[in-house]
Amino acid sequence: MISQCKRVGLALALTFATLSAQAGLTIQNWTTANGVRVYFVESRALPIVDVQVDFRAGGAEAPVGKAGIAGLARGLLDAGAGNLDEDAIANRVADLGAQIGGGVDMDRASVSLRTLSSAAEREGAVDLLATLIQQPTFPAPAVEREKARSIAGLKESDTQPDAILSRRFAAAVFSDHPYGRLPSVDTMASLTREDLVDFHRRHYTAAGAVVSIVGDVSRSDAEAIAVRLTGALPAGALPAPPVDAAAPAGGTIRVPNPSAQAHIAVGQPGIRRGDPDFFPLVVGNYILGGGGFVSRLTREVREKRGYAYSVYSYFSPQRSVGPFQIGLQTKGSQTDDALKVVSETVAAFVKDGPTESELKAAKENLINGFALRLDSNRKMLEQVAVIGSYGLPLDYLDTYRTKVSAVTAAQIRDAFRRHVSPERLVTVVVGGDGDKPAARGGAAR
């Protein structure tokens, strides 16, 4: 008999063989009778089904003064639903051998499910997930408990340089835009159970829902799953088109903190999902700061001068224009020198673009590493959910490597000039005060 370990090994080998035999994924797409978009990939290598339902219920949808409501609402879906209390839901998940997860970002609230594909387990798990999505009860004791937990976490984060940096950078780059409104102690404290019920009613709707399914089921099974999960949702209104943040004026914000290391973020609004400059920016950013030890920023900041152990850059495309960000930590006494090198490196890259050798190496790394994005059902699900949520072409994964390969140095230079303005970069520095000399006449403490 074949051992369990060998069975798993053979199944994984089949998975990899399947992936290597195709350029991307065969994604089937349809719309349910009540307007929910569904994206489905049939994958028979393992007896598992992964499902994700995404809603336009992310942080950007929070009313003014109610930042934090999206995360609290999503986190309380399994605190009580239908006629089930929190313990009953947890016991049901355990009995089914299922996994329920998900999360919230600024654009989306997601609810995910992993279950065995056998009919009894699958149908039971889908029924449970449907109840959580459609009939949350938001029990008052659970609301107060999770509010208190969130407030304690926010108070703790106010002492941590990285958390302070994240909040101050978002506020500086996005100002009055919803992407710049993050939860605070005051906004969390103001939330009520009625706020949560109203937020769920407005945003967990068919109009704002996308269902992604990857795994060991047929098309007809996938259709039934999608209908069960979303068929009873209220229709809702079509989400409003995104509005981009105004470009910031640039400048430097310094936030005192006793840490010896200065925690630094530099950036500005970058691109939105679906921007035609996406691929030139992906390849270019790999060269600038996204390629780890082979990037220019690492070479200039770390290797040549030793100002930081790690320095990176990235574009985070979102429904509205998301951030372009550079991050590093350095000694407080080296802050200005490190920032000067970062500024010069970015300015030179925007002006001249990459060399041909840099371009060749970046393409090879991106193309050769692409298969790792699809080497499990869960990773496939993540990619399919992004395609569905942001309305990307169904052949996005099939054409990814071809489009990376086609990028030219001139395209990178032109795209960076359109999307990165060195003179308008916002710089936020938190801490580094612990590395400064003690004031004259006093002892260092």
C-alpha positions in Angstrom: 0.0 0.0 0.0 1.1 3.6 -0.7 1.8 5.5 2.5 -0.1 8.7 3.3 3.1 10.7 2.8 3.7 9.2 -0.6 0.1 9.9 -1.6 0.5 13.6 -0.6 3.8 13.7 -2.5 2.2 12.2 -5.6 -0.7 14.7 -5.4 1.7 17.6 -5.1 3.7 16.3 -8.0 0.5 16.2 -10.1 -0.3 19.7 -9.1 3.1 21.0 -10.2 2.9 19.0 -13.4 -0.5 20.5 -14.2 0.8 24.0 -13.5 3.9 23.6 -15.6 1.8 22.3 -18.5 -0.2 25.5 -18.8 0.8 29.1 -19.0 -1.7 30.2 -16.4 -5.2 29.0 -15.3 -8.4 28.2 -17.1 -10.8 30.6 -15.4 -14.5 30.2 -16.0 -16.6 33.2 -15.3 -20.3 33.9 -15.1 -22.9 36.1 -13.3 -25.6 34.7 -11.1 -29.3 35.6 -11.4 -28.9 38.3 -8.7 -25.8 39.9 -10.3 -22.9 38.3 -8.4 -19.8 37.7 -10.5 -18.3 34.2 -10.1 -14.8 33.0 -11.1 -14.0 29.3 -11.1 -11.0 27.1 -11.6 -11.4 23.3 -11.7 -8.4 21.7 -10.0 -8.7 17.9 -9.4 -5.2 17.3 -8.0 -6.4 17.3 -4.3 -9.8 16.5 -2.8 -10.2 20.1 -1.5 -12.2 23.1 -2.4 -11.2 26.7 -1.6 -13.8 29.5 -1.8 -13.5 33.2 -1.2 -16.3 35.8 -1.2 -15.1 39.4 -1.5 -17.3 42.4 -0.8 -16.9 46.1 -1.4 -16.8 46.4 2.4 -13.2 47.4 3.0 -11.8 50.3 5.1 -12.4 52.9 2.4 -16.2 52.3 2.7 -16.2 53.4 6.4 -18.3 56.6 7.0 -16.3 59.6 8.1 -15.5 59.3 11.8 -16.2 55.5 11.8 -12.8 54.2 10.7 -12.4 50.6 11.9 -15.9 49.6 11.3 -15.0 47.4 8.3 -12.5 45.3 10.3 -14.8 45.0 13.3 -17.8 44.0 11.1 -15.8 41.3 9.3 -14.2 40.0 12.5 -17.6 39.5 14.1 -19.2 37.5 11.4 -18.4 34.2 13.3 -19.4 35.6 16.7 -23.0 34.7 16.0 -25.2 34.0 13.0 -28.7 32.7 12.3 -29.6 30.6 15.4 -25.9 29.7 16.1 -23.9 31.4 18.9 -20.1 31.7 18.8 -19.4 28.3 20.4 -21.8 26.5 18.1 -20.1 28.0 15.1 -16.7 27.0 16.3 -17.9 23.4 17.1 -19.5 23.2 13.7 -16.3 24.2 11.9 -14.4 21.6 13.9 -16.9 18.9 13.2 -16.7 19.6 9.4 -12.9 19.7 9.4 -13.2 23.0 7.6 -11.2 26.2 7.8 -12.9 29.6 7.7 -10.8 32.8 7.3 -10.5 36.0 5.5 -9.7 39.6 6.3 -10.1 43.2 5.4 -8.0 45.8 3.5 -8.9 49.2 2.2 -10.8 47.8 -0.8 -12.2 44.5 0.2 -13.6 42.4 3.1 -13.2 38.7 2.3 -14.6 35.5 3.8 -12.8 32.3 2.8 -13.5 28.6 3.2 -11.3 25.5 2.8 -13.2 22.2 2.9 -13.0 18.7 1.7 -14.7 18.3 -1.7 -16.8 15.2 -0.7 -20.5 16.2 -0.8 -21.4 15.9 2.8 -18.5 18.0 4.2 -18.6 20.5 1.3 -22.3 21.2 1.6 -22.2 21.5 5.3 -19.3 23.9 5.2 -20.9 26.0 2.4 -24.2 26.2 4.4 -22.3 27.4 7.5 -20.4 30.0 5.5 -23.7 31.2 3.9 -25.2 31.7 7.3 -22.2 33.7 8.5 -22.3 35.9 5.5 -26.0 36.4 5.2 -27.3 36.3 8.8 -24.7 37.7 11.3 -26.3 38.7 14.6 -23.5 40.9 16.0 -24.1 40.0 19.6 -23.7 43.0 21.9 -21.3 41.2 24.3 -19.0 40.2 21.4 -19.2 43.7 20.0 -18.0 45.2 23.2 -15.3 42.6 23.7 -13.8 43.0 20.2 -14.0 46.8 20.5 -12.1 46.7 23.8 -9.5 44.3 22.2 -9.1 46.6 19.2 -8.7 49.7 21.4 -6.1 48.0 23.5 -4.2 47.0 20.3 -4.3 50.6 19.0 -3.0 52.0 22.3 -0.2 49.4 22.2 0.6 50.3 18.5 0.9 54.0 19.5 4.2 53.0 21.3 5.7 51.1 18.3 7.7 53.0 15.7 6.6 50.8 12.8 2.9 51.2 13.6 3.3 55.0 14.1 5.1 55.2 10.8 2.4 53.3 8.9 -0.4 55.6 10.2 1.5 58.8 9.7 2.6 57.9 6.2 -1.0 56.9 5.1 -2.3 60.2 6.5 0.4 62.3 4.8 0.1 60.6 1.4 -3.7 60.3 1.2 -4.7 63.2 3.4 -8.6 63.4 3.3 -8.9 60.4 0.9 -10.5 57.3 2.5 -7.2 55.5 2.2 -5.7 58.0 4.7 -8.4 57.4 7.4 -7.2 54.7 9.7 -8.8 53.5 12.9 -8.1 55.3 16.1 -9.1 54.9 19.7 -11.8 57.5 19.3 -13.3 56.1 16.1 -13.3 52.6 17.5 -14.9 53.7 20.8 -17.7 55.5 18.9 -18.9 52.3 17.0 -22.2 50.7 18.1 -23.9 47.5 17.3 -26.4 49.5 15.2 -23.5 50.9 13.2 -22.3 47.4 12.4 -25.8 46.1 11.4 -26.2 49.1 9.1 -22.7 48.7 7.6 -23.4 45.0 6.9 -26.8 45.8 5.3 -25.2 48.4 3.0 -22.1 46.7 1.9 -22.5 42.9 2.1 -24.7 42.9 -1.0 -25.0 41.1 -4.3 -24.0 44.2 -6.2 -20.7 44.4 -4.4 -19.9 40.6 -4.2 -17.4 38.5 -6.1 -17.2 34.7 -5.5 -13.9 32.8 -6.4 -13.8 29.0 -6.3 -10.8 26.8 -6.9 -10.7 23.0 -6.4 -12.1 19.6 -6.8 -15.7 20.4 -8.0 -17.5 20.5 -11.3 -19.0 23.6 -13.0 -22.5 22.7 -11.8 -21.2 22.2 -8.2 -19.5 25.6 -8.4 -22.7 27.2 -9.6 -24.6 25.7 -6.7 -21.9 26.9 -4.2 -22.1 30.5 -5.5 -25.9 30.6 -5.4 -26.0 29.1 -1.8 -23.5 31.7 -0.6 -25.0 34.8 -2.2 -28.5 34.0 -3.4 -30.2 35.5 -0.3 -28.1 38.6 -0.2 -29.9 41.9 -0.6 -29.4 43.4 -4.1 -27.7 46.6 -3.0 -26.6 49.5 -5.1 -23.7 49.4 -7.6 -20.6 50.6 -5.9 -19.6 54.2 -6.7 -16.6 54.5 -9.1 -13.3 55.2 -7.2 -11.9 58.7 -6.7 -8.2 59.1 -6.6 -6.3 61.0 -3.9 -4.9 64.4 -4.7 -1.1 64.5 -5.2 0.6 65.6 -2.0 2.9 68.6 -2.0 5.9 66.6 -0.8 8.1 67.3 2.2 9.4 65.7 5.4 7.6 64.9 8.6 9.6 64.0 11.7 7.9 62.2 14.6 9.9 62.1 17.8 10.4 58.6 19.3 13.0 57.3 21.7 14.0 54.4 19.4 17.7 54.4 18.3 16.7 53.4 14.8 14.9 55.9 12.5 12.0 54.2 10.8 11.5 55.8 7.4 8.9 55.7 4.7 9.1 57.7 1.5 6.4 57.8 -1.2 3.4 59.1 -2.9 0.2 57.9 -4.6 1.3 55.4 -7.4 -1.2 53.5 -9.6 -4.6 51.8 -9.5 -5.4 48.3 -10.6 -5.6 47.9 -14.4 -3.3 50.8 -15.1 -1.6 50.3 -18.5 1.7 51.1 -17.0 1.5 48.2 -14.5 4.0 45.9 -16.2 6.7 48.5 -16.8 6.3 49.6 -13.2 6.5 46.0 -11.9 9.7 45.3 -13.8 11.2 48.8 -13.0 10.4 48.5 -9.4 12.1 45.1 -9.2 15.3 46.9 -10.4 14.8 50.0 -8.2 14.0 48.4 -4.8 11.8 45.3 -5.2 14.4 42.8 -6.0 16.0 42.5 -2.6 19.8 42.3 -2.7 20.0 42.8 -6.4 18.1 46.2 -6.4 19.7 49.6 -6.8 18.5 50.9 -3.5 20.1 48.0 -1.7 23.3 48.5 -3.6 23.5 52.2 -2.9 22.1 52.3 0.7 23.3 49.0 2.2 26.2 47.6 0.2 28.1 50.8 -0.6 27.4 52.8 2.5 26.1 50.5 5.2 23.2 52.8 6.1 20.6 50.1 6.5 20.3 46.3 6.6 17.2 46.4 4.4 15.7 48.9 2.0 12.8 48.2 -0.3 10.3 49.8 -2.6 6.9 48.7 -4.0 3.8 49.8 -5.8 0.5 48.7 -4.2 -2.2 49.1 -6.9 -5.7 49.4 -5.4 -9.1 50.3 -6.6 -8.2 53.9 -6.3 -4.5 54.9 -6.8 -2.6 53.0 -4.1 0.8 54.0 -2.7 4.3 53.8 -4.1 6.5 53.4 -1.0 10.2 53.1 -0.1 11.0 51.8 3.4 14.2 51.5 5.5 15.5 51.8 9.0 18.8 53.5 9.9 20.7 54.9 12.9 19.2 58.3 13.9 22.6 60.0 13.3 22.6 58.7 9.7 19.1 59.6 8.7 19.8 62.6 6.6 22.7 60.9 4.8 20.6 57.8 4.1 17.7 60.0 2.8 20.1 61.9 0.5 21.2 58.6 -1.1 17.6 57.4 -1.5 16.6 60.6 -3.1 19.5 60.6 -5.5 18.9 57.0 -6.5 15.2 57.5 -7.2 15.9 60.7 -9.1 18.5 59.0 -11.3 16.2 56.0 -12.0 13.3 58.3 -12.9 15.5 60.3 -15.2 17.5 57.6 -17.0 15.6 54.3 -16.4 17.4 50.9 -16.1 20.4 49.6 -17.9 19.9 46.7 -20.3 21.7 44.3 -18.0 19.5 45.3 -15.1 16.4 44.9 -17.3 17.5 41.4 -18.5 18.1 40.2 -15.0 14.8 41.6 -13.6 12.8 39.9 -16.4 14.4 36.5 -15.8 13.8 36.7 -12.1 10.2 37.7 -12.4 9.4 35.2 -15.1 11.2 32.3 -13.4 9.5 33.0 -10.1 6.0 33.4 -11.5 5.1 29.7 -11.0 5.5 30.1 -7.3 2.4 32.3 -7.3 0.3 29.3 -8.5 1.8 26.3 -6.7 -1.2 25.6 -4.4 -4.9 25.9 -4.5 -4.8 28.7 -1.9 -2.4 30.8 -4.0 -4.5 30.2 -7.1 -7.5 31.4 -5.2 -5.7 34.6 -4.2 -4.9 35.3 -7.8 -8.4 34.5 -9.0 -9.9 36.7 -6.3 -7.8 39.6 -7.4 -8.8 39.2 -11.0 -12.5 39.1 -10.0 -12.4 41.9 -7.5 -10.6 44.3 -9.7 -12.1 43.3 -13.1 -8.8 42.2 -14.6 -8.8 40.3 -17.9 -9.4 36.5 -17.6 -6.1 35.9 -19.3 -4.2 38.0 -16.9 -2.2 35.1 -15.5 -1.8 33.5 -19.0 -0.2 36.6 -20.4 1.7 37.8 -17.3 5.1 36.4 -18.4 4.7 37.5 -22.0 3.9 41.0 -20.9 6.9 41.1 -18.5 9.1 39.8 -21.3 8.0 42.6 -23.6 8.8 45.5 -21.3 11.5 47.8 -22.6 13.9 50.2 -20.8 12.2 53.1 -22.5 8.8 52.0 -21.2 10.1 51.8 -17.7 11.6 55.2 -17.8 8.4 56.7 -19.3 6.2 55.0 -16.8 8.2 56.1 -13.8 8.2 59.6 -15.1 4.4 59.5 -15.2 3.9 58.0 -11.8 6.8 59.0 -9.6 7.6 62.7 -9.0 10.8 63.0 -6.9 9.9 66.6 -5.9 6.5 65.5 -4.6 7.7 62.5 -2.5 6.5 62.5 1.1 9.0 61.4 3.7 8.0 60.4 7.2 10.7 59.7 9.8 9.8 58.2 13.2 12.3 57.9 15.9 16.1 57.9 15.8 16.1 60.1 18.8 17.7 57.4 21.0 20.8 57.6 18.7 21.3 61.3 19.2 24.0 62.7 21.6 22.7 63.7 25.0 22.0 67.4 25.5 25.0 69.4 26.8 25.1 69.6 30.5 22.9 66.5 31.1 23.5 62.8 31.3 22.2 60.4 28.8 19.3 58.5 30.2 
